[in-house]
C-alpha cells in the first residue's frame, strides 16, 4: 500500500465523495476533497497530489475538462475518471489513466488506485 500518498477526490455528489474519502483514509491514504471542478483544480495546483479520482458529470466544468487542464499542468499524475456513461468523448478517454463505472464498488477503486501508484512510470508526489 502507498501509505501517505495524497489523493484528490472531486465529485459534486457529497455522499459518494465522503464514502470514497473514508475508504481511502482507512487504507492509509491522505485525502483532499472538492465538490466541483474549479475547486478541484485549485487544490491540484496548491498540493502535490499523487492521484486524482474525478467524477465526469458535474455542473460547471465536467470531469473531462478538469482532466485536460490537470494533464497540461502535471502530465504524470494518475487520473481515475468515474462515470455512469459508457460513451465518453475520445478526448476525455485519452486524458485519463483509467475509467471506472460510478457504480463499481470501493474494492475495484482501491485496486485501480494501488495499481496506478505502483506503475513503473509513476514518480510520486505530483512531480
N, C-alpha and C positions, 0 to 999 in steps of 0.2 A: 504494500500500500504506500502511496505517496503522501506520507504524513506532512503536515504543514503546507501542503500545496494550497494555493488560493484560487478558489473557483468563483466566477461571477455568474450568477443566475439572473436572467431577465425574462419576466413574464408579467402580463397585466392581470392574470388570474391569481389573486392573492393566496388562495388555498393551495393551489399547485406549487406556487413559489415557496410557501412555507414548508410544505411536505418535502420538497427536494432539499431545502436548507437543512432540515432535521436529519434526513437520511445521509446527506453528505457529511454533516458535522459528526454524526455517530460513527462514520467511517474514518474520522480523523482529519478531514479537510477543514480549512477555514473557508467561510462562505460570505460573499457580498451579494446583496440582492438589489434589484431595481425593478420598478413596476412599469417602465416604458423604455423605448429605445434611446431617447435622448439622455435620460438619467443613466442608463447602462453605458452609453458612450462616455459620459463624464467620468464614471467610475473606472472604465477601461483606460482612460487617459491618465487618471490620477494614480492608479495602483498597478503594480507589475503582476497581473493575474496569470495563473498557469493554464487556465482553460475557461471557456465560456459555454454555458448552456443557455440557449436562446430560443424563445418561442417565435414562431413565424408570424402568426396573425395577431397584431397588436394595433391599437389606434395610433395615429400619427405615423411614425416610421415602422414599417414591418421588419421582421427579423432578417429578411434578405438584404434590405437597405443597410441595416445595422452591421451585418456581417461584412458587406463590401467595404464599409468605412473602417472596420476593425482590421481587415486584411491590408488595407493601404497603410495603416499606422504600424501594425506589427504582424507580419505575414505568418510567423511561426506559431502563434498561439492557437491551439486546437479549439475549434468551434463545433459544438454539437447543436444541431437545429432540431427543435421539437415541432411537429406539425400534425394536424389532423387531416391535412390534404395530401393526396397521393401525387398529383400532377403539379409539381413546383416548377417555376421557370428555370431554364437551363443555367442562367447566370447565378441564380441562388444556389443551385446544386453545386456549382463549381466553387462558390465562395466559402463553403463549409467542409469540414472534415468528415462529418457523419450526420445522417438524418435518422431520427427515431420517430416513431409514431407517438403522438401525445399520450395515447392510452397504454403504452408499454410500461411495465412495472418498474419499480425502483431498482430491482436486481439487474435488469438489462441496462439501465442508465449507468449504474455503478460499474458494470463490466466495460462499457464503452469508455467511460472516463479513465478508468485504470489502464485500458489498452492504449488510449491516445497519449497519456502521460508517460507510458513506458516505451513508446515508439522510438526507434533509433534516431529519427530526425528532430526529436524534441529536445531542446536545451534547458528548459525550465525558466521560471520567473520572468516570463514575458519578454525575453531578450530576442 
